Amino acid sequence: MKINKISELPKDSATILEGGSEKRTTRPLDELVIGLVSSVGTNLESITIKIKERLALYKFRCTEIRISKDVIIPLTEDRDYASDYQRIDDLMTKGNSLRKSSDCNHILALGAIAKINEIREGMQHSSSNVKGVAYIINSIKHPRRST
């Protein structure tokens, strides 16, 4: 995973000109980013399902980004764990190490942004049934991850 600074709109995004006309014909989908925060051990699956069901009513496609699986593991190494406790403890330790070694308390948030950009690049905008995309980030536990 490569974490880049976002500094410009994607080339296929619509540019609105004076008078309301668009420079390009492709219009980007509406986007919504939802960050779920919970204590360790909280089952966010039922909440995530409800969010997806509600947003589907408004024709939003939902994509879940898991900080542990989609950000921490690609930036470190994957391994097998004997228990959930060992997995959670190791991933929290790795997240803390990434913040400390990068001297950046929001490194995992940057990783989530990089994952969103990766998803955008692979997305097909041709579906007229989809109004927008919602990215559900699961789970932001450290207070400085969101700054």
Buried (B, 14 or more C-beta within 10 A) or exposed (E): EEBEEEEEEEEEEEEEEEEEEEEEEEEBBEEBEBBBBEEEEEEBEEBBEEBBEEBEEEBBBBBBBBBBEBBBBBBBEEEEEEEEEEBBEBBBEBBEEBBEEBEBBBBBBBBBBBBBBBBBEEBEEEEEEBEBBBBBBBBBBBEEBBE
